[in-house]
Amino acid sequence: MDAPGRTPAAVLVPLYEEDGALHAVFTKRREDLEQHAGEISFPGGRHDDGDPDLVFTALRESEEEIGLARADVELVGALPPIGTFVTSYRVHPFVGLIAPGQAWTLQPTEVDVVLEYSLPALVAGHEMKRLLRKGVPFRTHTYTVGEELIWGATARILCLLLERLGSLVKASGR
């Protein structure tokens, strides 16, 4: 099903249109988690043996983490899978359209808060940064909105999405 030595995982990239701009939905993970603590990510997770496919995984995890019902997601595509460097996941991103104004139900043992950012605001906050992870320096795409920093696999997925949307998304402070 996936690359040797990598654990298959899937995320949903939930998008909605509001005030003339597309917005993306993220989760901020709890600070006390063993993996990816305090990081901003798309809802998703590891493929379970009972999941028929990775689309199911992304939708199941989104429902578990933020209460987004599968029936409320219109799948519109997939982005190329990416690997995580530290945790050895191969993450398969699926893009889905949702209605604005969702009432989120958070999984309290995993999710601290749901964050919603317009794509123009994310584009405006994009830069390549040199970060330090476990004492090792590396350059990576980052997106900063307010006090929040999106980096790692989530930033790489976001970069793939924004490349595909191209001129449909213009940077702004929104």
N, CA, C and O of each residue as an XYZ file, in Angstrom:
696
protein
N       0.819     -1.204      0.000
C       0.000      0.000      0.000
C       0.854      1.256      0.000
O       0.395      2.315     -0.428
N       2.110      1.153      0.482
C       2.886      2.373      0.596
C       4.370      2.093      0.495
O       4.789      0.957      0.272
N       5.160      3.143      0.664
C       6.611      3.044      0.561
C       7.161      2.156      1.673
O       6.732      2.264      2.821
N       8.113      1.277      1.339
C       8.704      0.410      2.359
C       9.320      1.230      3.495
O       9.990      2.235      3.258
N       9.083      0.787      4.725
C       9.653      1.472      5.881
C       8.902      2.711      6.323
O       9.270      3.334      7.319
N       7.872      3.075      5.611
C       7.068      4.251      5.955
C       5.670      3.817      6.362
O       5.080      2.931      5.744
N       5.150      4.439      7.396
C       3.793      4.150      7.854
C       2.815      4.991      7.044
O       2.950      6.214      7.014
N       1.828      4.371      6.380
C       0.872      5.160      5.608
C      -0.052      5.977      6.518
O      -0.532      5.497      7.544
N      -0.276      7.203      6.113
C      -1.162      8.121      6.833
C      -1.886      8.972      5.798
O      -1.481      9.034      4.637
N      -2.955      9.621      6.226
C      -3.716     10.479      5.321
C      -4.240     11.682      6.084
O      -4.572     11.595      7.267
N      -4.308     12.805      5.383
C      -4.886     14.020      5.958
C      -5.935     14.566      5.005
O      -5.896     14.327      3.798
N      -6.866     15.299      5.576
C      -7.834     16.044      4.791
C      -7.403     17.499      4.802
O      -7.081     18.056      5.852
N      -7.400     18.110      3.623
C      -7.146     19.546      3.503
C      -8.518     20.183      3.289
O      -8.958     20.332      2.148
N      -9.208     20.567      4.392
C     -10.551     21.126      4.258
C     -10.484     22.590      3.823
O      -9.780     23.399      4.428
N     -11.220     22.911      2.777
C     -11.263     24.272      2.248
C     -12.710     24.748      2.184
O     -13.629     23.975      1.914
N     -12.886     26.044      2.440
C     -14.202     26.648      2.239
C     -14.007     28.061      1.715
O     -12.958     28.674      1.912
N     -15.043     28.570      1.039
C     -14.991     29.921      0.486
C     -15.800     30.847      1.375
O     -16.931     30.545      1.756
N     -15.195     31.982      1.697
C     -15.885     32.996      2.495
C     -15.284     34.351      2.165
O     -14.065     34.483      2.056
N     -16.123     35.348      2.007
C     -15.683     36.708      1.689
C     -14.762     36.743      0.472
O     -13.792     37.499      0.439
N     -15.071     35.922     -0.522
C     -14.318     35.937     -1.766
C     -12.963     35.253     -1.724
O     -12.195     35.352     -2.680
N     -12.655     34.563     -0.639
C     -11.353     33.892     -0.529
C     -11.536     32.468     -0.015
O     -12.434     32.183      0.778
N     -10.669     31.592     -0.484
C     -10.639     30.242      0.072
C      -9.946     30.270      1.421
O      -8.986     31.014      1.623
N     -10.435     29.460      2.336
C      -9.851     29.310      3.671
C      -9.519     27.841      3.893
O     -10.208     26.956      3.385
N      -8.469     27.591      4.649
C      -8.075     26.232      5.010
C      -8.268     26.037      6.507
O      -8.143     26.974      7.296
N      -8.574     24.804      6.878
C      -8.816     24.447      8.279
C      -7.653     23.583      8.774
O      -7.270     22.605      8.132
N      -7.107     23.961      9.917
C      -5.985     23.254     10.532
C      -6.344     22.902     11.972
O      -7.280     23.458     12.548
N      -5.590     21.976     12.536
C      -5.672     21.723     13.970
C      -4.339     22.095     14.596
O      -3.289     21.966     13.967
N      -4.387     22.553     15.825
C      -3.160     22.716     16.608
C      -3.177     21.587     17.626
O      -4.088     21.475     18.446
N      -2.153     20.761     17.552
C      -2.098     19.579     18.406
C      -1.722     19.963     19.828
O      -1.040     20.961     20.060
N      -2.177     19.155     20.771
C      -1.878     19.411     22.184
C      -0.373     19.374     22.428
O       0.364     18.653     21.756
N       0.062     20.161     23.396
C       1.488     20.259     23.732
C       2.028     19.012     24.423
O       3.239     18.794     24.438
N       1.149     18.189     24.994
C       1.613     17.032     25.762
C       1.607     15.723     24.967
O       1.729     14.649     25.557
N       1.470     15.794     23.658
C       1.472     14.585     22.838
C       2.898     14.099     22.587
O       3.844     14.887     22.604
N       3.040     12.804     22.356
C       4.367     12.238     22.094
C       4.887     12.621     20.719
O       6.077     12.894     20.565
N       4.013     12.646     19.714
C       4.430     12.975     18.357
C       3.763     14.265     17.900
O       2.566     14.471     18.102
N       4.550     15.114     17.290
C       4.070     16.368     16.690
C       3.357     17.270     17.699
O       2.396     17.956     17.352
N       3.824     17.269     18.929
C       3.216     18.068     20.001
C       3.241     19.554     19.658
O       4.272     20.086     19.246
N       2.103     20.218     19.829
C       1.999     21.652     19.624
C       2.075     22.102     18.177
O       2.021     23.301     17.902
N       2.199     21.174     17.255
C       2.332     21.545     15.844
C       0.969     21.793     15.215
O      -0.054     21.280     15.669
N       0.985     22.591     14.160
C      -0.221     22.851     13.385
C      -0.242     21.855     12.235
O       0.751     21.674     11.531
N      -1.389     21.213     12.058
C      -1.491     20.184     11.023
C      -2.890     20.190     10.426
O      -3.813     20.808     10.957
N      -3.020     19.492      9.319
C      -4.349     19.216      8.793
C      -4.909     18.027      9.570
O      -4.140     17.189     10.041
N      -6.230     17.936      9.712
C      -6.777     16.772     10.407
C      -6.444     15.493      9.639
O      -6.561     15.436      8.415
N      -6.031     14.482     10.376
C      -5.683     13.218      9.739
C      -4.859     12.360     10.659
O      -4.651     12.699     11.824
N      -4.391     11.248     10.136
C      -3.588     10.357     10.953
C      -3.241      9.068     10.246
O      -3.383      8.937      9.030
N      -2.788      8.133     11.033
C      -2.294      6.843     10.561
C      -3.423      5.996      9.976
O      -4.546      5.997     10.478
N      -3.100      5.281      8.912
C      -4.027      4.328      8.301
C      -4.200      3.141      9.237
O      -3.220      2.498      9.612
N      -5.439      2.849      9.615
C      -5.744      1.687     10.452
C      -6.019      0.481      9.561
O      -6.479      0.630      8.429
N      -5.736     -0.708     10.074
C      -5.960     -1.933      9.302
C      -7.403     -2.065      8.828
O      -7.647     -2.630      7.763
N      -8.355     -1.559      9.590
C      -9.764     -1.653      9.213
C     -10.209     -0.629      8.184
O     -11.334     -0.709      7.690
N      -9.357      0.330      7.849
C      -9.711      1.355      6.857
C      -9.623      0.758      5.454
O      -8.583      0.208      5.091
N     -10.689      0.853      4.657
C     -10.635      0.281      3.309
C      -9.635      0.977      2.385
O      -9.077      0.343      1.489
N      -9.406      2.272      2.595
C      -8.440      3.010      1.774
C      -8.022      4.277      2.515
O      -8.508      4.563      3.609
N      -7.116      5.027      1.900
C      -6.573      6.216      2.560
C      -7.551      7.385      2.572
O      -7.480      8.231      3.464
N      -8.458      7.454      1.609
C      -9.508      8.480      1.657
C     -10.348      8.266      2.909
O     -10.669      9.217      3.622
N     -10.700      7.020      3.167
C     -11.464      6.684      4.372
C     -10.698      7.119      5.616
O     -11.281      7.668      6.550
N      -9.383      6.870      5.626
C      -8.549      7.264      6.769
C      -8.645      8.764      7.014
O      -8.867      9.197      8.145
N      -8.478      9.560      5.956
C      -8.520     11.022      6.097
C      -9.870     11.484      6.631
O      -9.930     12.336      7.518
N     -10.948     10.928      6.098
C     -12.288     11.331      6.532
C     -12.585     10.846      7.949
O     -13.180     11.577      8.741
N     -12.175      9.618      8.276
C     -12.392      9.089      9.628
C     -11.657      9.938     10.656
O     -12.229     10.327     11.674
N     -10.393     10.222     10.385
C      -9.594     11.016     11.322
C     -10.151     12.432     11.474
O     -10.139     12.984     12.574
N     -10.634     13.021     10.389
C     -11.208     14.371     10.462
C     -12.460     14.384     11.325
O     -12.693     15.320     12.090
N     -13.251     13.345     11.195
C     -14.457     13.255     12.024
C     -14.083     13.054     13.491
O     -14.686     13.661     14.376
N     -13.089     12.204     13.749
C     -12.657     11.950     15.125
C     -12.023     13.187     15.761
O     -12.302     13.498     16.919
N     -11.176     13.891     15.016
C     -10.408     15.001     15.589
C     -11.203     16.288     15.742
O     -11.076     16.980     16.752
N     -12.034     16.619     14.731
C     -12.715     17.922     14.775
C     -14.225     17.830     14.570
O     -14.903     18.856     14.508
N     -14.758     16.616     14.465
C     -16.201     16.458     14.320
C     -16.737     16.796     12.945
O     -17.927     17.076     12.803
N     -15.888     16.778     11.927
C     -16.318     17.076     10.561
C     -16.921     15.807      9.954
O     -16.207     14.852      9.648
N     -18.230     15.814      9.788
C     -18.924     14.633      9.262
C     -18.485     14.346      7.831
O     -18.320     15.257      7.020
N     -18.303     13.070      7.539
C     -17.867     12.651      6.197
C     -18.829     13.147      5.122
O     -18.412     13.520      4.025
N     -20.115     13.147      5.447
C     -21.132     13.579      4.483
C     -21.031     15.071      4.172
O     -21.583     15.527      3.171
N     -20.339     15.832      5.009
C     -20.201     17.278      4.814
C     -18.959     17.657      4.018
O     -18.648     18.840      3.880
N     -18.247     16.663      3.493
C     -17.016     16.905      2.736
C     -17.224     16.486      1.285
O     -17.622     15.355      1.005
N     -16.951     17.412      0.365
C     -16.966     17.089     -1.062
C     -15.514     16.944     -1.510
O     -14.809     17.938     -1.683
N     -15.078     15.710     -1.694
C     -13.697     15.482     -2.122
C     -13.511     16.002     -3.541
O     -14.297     15.691     -4.436
N     -12.453     16.802     -3.738
C     -12.207     17.387     -5.058
C     -10.853     17.003     -5.631
O     -10.556     17.347     -6.775
N     -10.027     16.302     -4.873
C      -8.740     15.903     -5.420
C      -7.781     15.421     -4.363
O      -8.099     15.343     -3.176
N      -6.587     15.099     -4.841
C      -5.515     14.636     -3.962
C      -4.225     15.323     -4.376
O      -4.049     15.701     -5.534
N      -3.340     15.476     -3.426
C      -2.006     16.020     -3.678
C      -1.011     14.873     -3.574
O      -1.323     13.841     -2.980
N       0.182     15.033     -4.142
C       1.173     13.961     -4.046
C       1.527     13.662     -2.586
O       1.597     14.577     -1.765
N       1.749     12.387     -2.264
C       2.132     12.045     -0.888
C       3.501     12.607     -0.543
O       4.363     12.762     -1.408
N       3.686     12.908      0.732
C       4.973     13.416      1.213
C       5.383     12.611      2.442
O       4.538     12.053      3.143
N       6.667     12.560      2.689
C       7.176     11.848      3.851
C       7.464     12.791      4.998
O       7.799     13.958      4.794
N       7.330     12.272      6.211
C       7.779     13.027      7.383
C       9.185     12.549      7.704
O       9.502     11.372      7.530
N      10.018     13.453      8.168
C      11.424     13.130      8.362
C      11.698     12.428      9.685
O      12.533     11.525      9.738
N      11.022     12.818     10.736
C      11.324     12.276     12.058
C      10.479     11.044     12.370
O      10.988     10.070     12.922
N       9.192     11.078     12.021
C       8.284      9.997     12.420
C       8.052      8.948     11.330
O       7.309      7.993     11.555
N       8.656      9.101     10.177
C       8.609      8.101      9.088
C       7.207      7.768      8.586
O       6.909      6.612      8.284
N       6.354      8.778      8.499
C       5.046      8.587      7.871
C       5.148      8.953      6.391
O       5.969      9.783      6.002
N       4.314      8.329      5.582
C       4.095      8.771      4.205
C       2.661      9.277      4.192
O       1.711      8.498      4.267
N       2.520     10.590      4.096
C       1.228     11.253      4.267
C       0.584     11.506      2.903
O       1.193     12.096      2.010
N      -0.656     11.048      2.767
C      -1.432     11.224      1.542
C      -2.479     12.307      1.794
O      -3.427     12.083      2.548
N      -2.320     13.492      1.165
C      -3.278     14.587      1.380
C      -4.452     14.525      0.387
O      -4.257     14.359     -0.817
N      -5.655     14.661      0.915
C      -6.865     14.716      0.100
C      -7.537     16.063      0.340
O      -7.672     16.503      1.481
N      -7.957     16.711     -0.740
C      -8.547     18.044     -0.662
C     -10.061     17.911     -0.713
O     -10.610     17.219     -1.570
N     -10.733     18.593      0.231
C     -12.184     18.540      0.269
C     -12.789     19.905      0.527
O     -12.245     20.707      1.287
N     -13.913     20.162     -0.109
C     -14.649     21.406      0.121
C     -15.687     21.177      1.210
O     -16.352     20.142      1.255
N     -15.809     22.170      2.086
C     -16.793     22.119      3.168
C     -17.533     23.451      3.202
O     -17.107     24.422      2.576
N     -18.625     23.491      3.925
C     -19.373     24.737      4.097
C     -18.683     25.595      5.157
O     -18.109     25.056      6.103
N     -18.732     26.927      5.011
C     -18.181     27.788      6.067
C     -19.047     27.719      7.317
O     -20.193     27.270      7.272
N     -18.484     28.172      8.429
C     -19.247     28.272      9.672
C     -19.490     26.956     10.375
O     -20.500     26.798     11.061
N     -18.588     26.014     10.220
C     -18.732     24.712     10.888
C     -18.641     24.882     12.403
O     -17.920     25.747     12.901
N     -19.372     24.054     13.118
C     -19.259     23.993     14.583
C     -18.351     22.810     14.895
O     -18.753     21.656     14.746
N     -17.142     23.094     15.322
C     -16.147     22.041     15.542
C     -16.358     21.345     16.886
O     -16.676     21.986     17.888
N     -16.178     20.039     16.889
C     -16.190     19.240     18.108
C     -14.810     18.610     18.227
O     -14.487     17.665     17.507
N     -13.998     19.135     19.137
C     -12.596     18.729     19.217
C     -12.410     17.434     19.992
O     -13.105     17.174     20.974
N     -11.464     16.631     19.536
C     -11.015     15.452     20.274
C     -10.064     15.986     21.349
O      -8.925     16.330     21.033
N     -10.504     16.064     22.616
C      -9.730     16.777     23.638
C      -8.379     16.146     23.985
O      -7.507     16.822     24.529
N      -8.198     14.869     23.679
C      -6.908     14.244     23.996
C      -5.863     14.499     22.915
O      -4.686     14.193     23.105
N      -6.291     15.065     21.768
C      -5.372     15.281     20.653
C      -5.282     16.727     20.189
O      -4.196     17.233     19.905
N      -6.436     17.389     20.114
C      -6.514     18.703     19.478
C      -6.711     19.793     20.522
O      -7.586     19.703     21.382
N      -5.878     20.822     20.428
C      -5.992     21.973     21.324
C      -6.995     22.987     20.778
O      -7.835     23.500     21.516
N      -6.900     23.272     19.469
C      -7.760     24.288     18.863
C      -7.820     24.058     17.348
O      -6.899     23.492     16.759
N      -8.914     24.504     16.732
C      -9.028     24.525     15.275
C      -8.675     25.929     14.810
O      -9.140     26.917     15.379
N      -7.853     26.010     13.776
C      -7.437     27.290     13.199
C      -7.942     27.362     11.762
O      -7.870     26.381     11.022
N      -8.450     28.520     11.375
C      -8.950     28.724     10.019
C      -8.278     29.966      9.454
O      -8.397     31.057     10.011
N      -7.564     29.789      8.330
C      -6.833     30.901      7.723
C      -7.188     31.016      6.251
O      -7.347     30.012      5.557
N      -7.310     32.258      5.780
C      -7.521     32.453      4.351
C      -6.230     32.096      3.616
O      -5.132     32.301      4.132
N      -6.377     31.563      2.410
C      -5.187     31.231      1.627
C      -4.367     32.477      1.291
O      -3.138     32.402      1.294
N      -5.007     33.636      0.999
C      -4.185     34.832      0.784
C      -3.339     35.208      2.006
O      -2.197     35.639      1.850
N      -3.876     35.052      3.207
C      -3.089     35.351      4.415
C      -1.930     34.375      4.552
O      -0.842     34.761      4.980
N      -2.150     33.123      4.197
C      -1.072     32.135      4.251
C       0.014     32.463      3.232
O       1.203     32.384      3.541
N      -0.392     32.831      2.019
C       0.587     33.214      0.992
C       1.421     34.393      1.480
O       2.638     34.418      1.294
N       0.766     35.369      2.104
C       1.477     36.554      2.608
C       2.477     36.191      3.696
O       3.483     36.880      3.863
N       2.218     35.123      4.436
C       3.105     34.720      5.525
C       4.120     33.659      5.148
O       4.778     33.097      6.023
N       4.260     33.373      3.849
C       5.171     32.319      3.396
C       6.611     32.825      3.316
O       6.878     33.928      2.838
N       7.519     31.997      3.792
C       8.947     32.250      3.583
C       9.725     30.961      3.821
O       9.245     30.028      4.465
N      10.921     30.939      3.290
C      11.846     29.842      3.572
C      12.616     30.246      4.823
O      13.167     31.344      4.899
N      12.646     29.350      5.796
C      13.357     29.646      7.043
C      14.344     28.536      7.354
O      14.191     27.391      6.930
N      15.345     28.914      8.098
C      16.294     27.941      8.626
C      15.845     27.638     10.053
O      15.855     28.517     10.915
N      15.454     26.391     10.294
C      14.989     25.968     11.605
C      15.955     24.944     12.183
O      16.796     24.390     11.475
N      15.819     24.708     13.470
C      16.634     23.725     14.172
C      15.704     22.666     14.742
O      14.773     22.991     15.479
N      15.943     21.407     14.412
C      15.119     20.308     14.923
C      16.045     19.252     15.503
O      16.847     18.649     14.790
N      15.921     19.037     16.817
C      16.775     18.072     17.520
C      18.255     18.340     17.241
O      19.049     17.419     17.047
N      18.600     19.639     17.226
C      19.985     20.043     17.045
C      20.473     20.059     15.612
O      21.633     20.386     15.361
N      19.616     19.716     14.669
C      20.013     19.666     13.261
C      19.360     20.826     12.511
O      18.134     20.938     12.495
N      20.176     21.701     11.882
C      19.603     22.812     11.118
C      19.079     22.327      9.760
O      19.652     21.429      9.142
N      17.982     22.940      9.313
C      17.443     22.630      7.990
C      16.648     23.825      7.485
O      16.152     24.636      8.267
N      16.535     23.919      6.144
C      15.726     24.967      5.513
C      14.391     24.362      5.114
O      14.319     23.240      4.612
N      13.339     25.131      5.348
C      12.008     24.615      5.038
C      11.038     25.751      4.724
O      11.242     26.899      5.118
N       9.996     25.401      4.015
C       8.887     26.338      3.818
C       8.212     26.553      5.165
O       8.034     25.607      5.933
N       7.838     27.785      5.449
C       7.047     28.096      6.639
C       5.947     29.078      6.247
O       6.066     29.817      5.269
N       4.886     29.065      7.028
C       3.778     30.002      6.866
C       3.470     30.544      8.247
O       3.184     29.783      9.171
N       3.528     31.860      8.387
C       3.248     32.493      9.665
C       1.987     33.342      9.529
O       1.884     34.188      8.642
N       1.034     33.099     10.424
C      -0.171     33.925     10.508
C      -0.322     34.282     11.974
O      -0.483     33.407     12.824
N      -0.268     35.580     12.266
C      -0.307     36.008     13.665
C       0.869     35.418     14.408
O       2.017     35.574     13.992
N       0.585     34.738     15.514
C       1.636     34.117     16.325
C       1.907     32.663     15.934
O       2.792     32.026     16.503
N       1.166     32.145     14.984
C       1.258     30.720     14.652
C       2.209     30.470     13.488
O       2.205     31.203     12.499
N       3.023     29.425     13.619
C       3.978     29.026     12.592
C       3.605     27.640     12.079
O       3.522     26.679     12.844
N       3.382     27.557     10.778
C       3.123     26.277     10.125
C       4.407     25.883      9.415
O       4.956     26.659      8.633
N       4.886     24.672      9.691
C       6.137     24.215      9.095
C       6.044     22.702      8.887
O       4.989     22.111      9.117
N       7.122     22.082      8.460
C       7.175     20.631      8.325
C       6.268     20.104      7.229
O       6.053     20.761      6.210
N       5.738     18.909      7.452
C       4.905     18.247      6.449
C       3.689     19.094      6.086
O       3.302     19.149      4.918
N       3.092     19.744      7.059
C       1.912     20.569      6.786
C       2.264     21.718      5.859
O       1.504     22.022      4.939
N       3.404     22.363      6.085
C       3.832     23.458      5.208
C       4.129     22.947      3.802
O       3.831     23.628      2.821
N       4.709     21.763      3.698
C       5.001     21.211      2.371
C       3.713     20.857      1.629
O       3.624     21.059      0.418
N       2.721     20.332      2.339
C       1.419     20.055      1.720
C       0.767     21.365      1.280
O       0.235     21.460      0.174
N       0.811     22.358      2.140
C       0.238     23.666      1.819
C       0.919     24.270      0.595
O       0.257     24.857     -0.261
N       2.226     24.127      0.511
C       2.982     24.628     -0.634
C       2.509     23.948     -1.926
O       2.317     24.615     -2.943
N       2.322     22.628     -1.888
C       1.816     21.895     -3.055
C       0.433     22.402     -3.463
O       0.159     22.582     -4.649
N      -0.429     22.631     -2.484
C      -1.770     23.137     -2.763
C      -1.706     24.513     -3.420
O      -2.346     24.754     -4.444
N      -0.928     25.409     -2.822
C      -0.849     26.781     -3.327
C      -0.203     26.840     -4.710
O      -0.583     27.676     -5.530
N       0.765     25.969     -4.978
C       1.360     25.905     -6.320
C       0.297     25.542     -7.347
O       0.274     26.102     -8.443
N      -0.575     24.615     -7.002
C      -1.603     24.177     -7.936
C      -2.687     25.238     -8.134
O      -3.253     25.354     -9.221
N      -2.970     25.996     -7.102
C      -3.994     27.038     -7.221
C      -3.454     28.287     -7.901
O      -4.215     29.055     -8.490
N      -2.136     28.493     -7.821
C      -1.463     29.573     -8.532
C      -2.094     30.932     -8.373
O      -2.289     31.422     -7.261
N      -2.412     31.538     -9.509
C      -2.888     32.922     -9.509
C      -4.299     33.069     -8.944
O      -4.783     34.190     -8.787
N      -4.964     31.957     -8.636
C      -6.286     32.060     -8.012
C      -6.198     32.622     -6.599
O      -7.185     33.110     -6.047
N      -4.989     32.546     -6.016
C      -4.781     33.016     -4.648
C      -3.754     34.135     -4.677
O      -2.615     33.928     -5.095
N      -4.149     35.307     -4.239
C      -3.226     36.440     -4.159
C      -2.978     36.762     -2.696
O      -3.883     36.678     -1.866
N      -1.749     37.130     -2.390
C      -1.386     37.443     -1.004
C      -2.134     38.672     -0.513
O      -2.296     39.655     -1.236
N      -2.581     38.594      0.723
C      -3.188     39.744      1.391
C      -3.029     39.541      2.882
O      -2.624     38.470      3.333
N      -3.345     40.559      3.634
C      -3.240     40.470      5.081
C      -4.428     39.808      5.737
O      -4.463     39.684      6.961
N      -5.419     39.371      4.943
C      -6.629     38.779      5.508
C      -6.373     37.468      6.168
O      -7.300     36.849      6.690
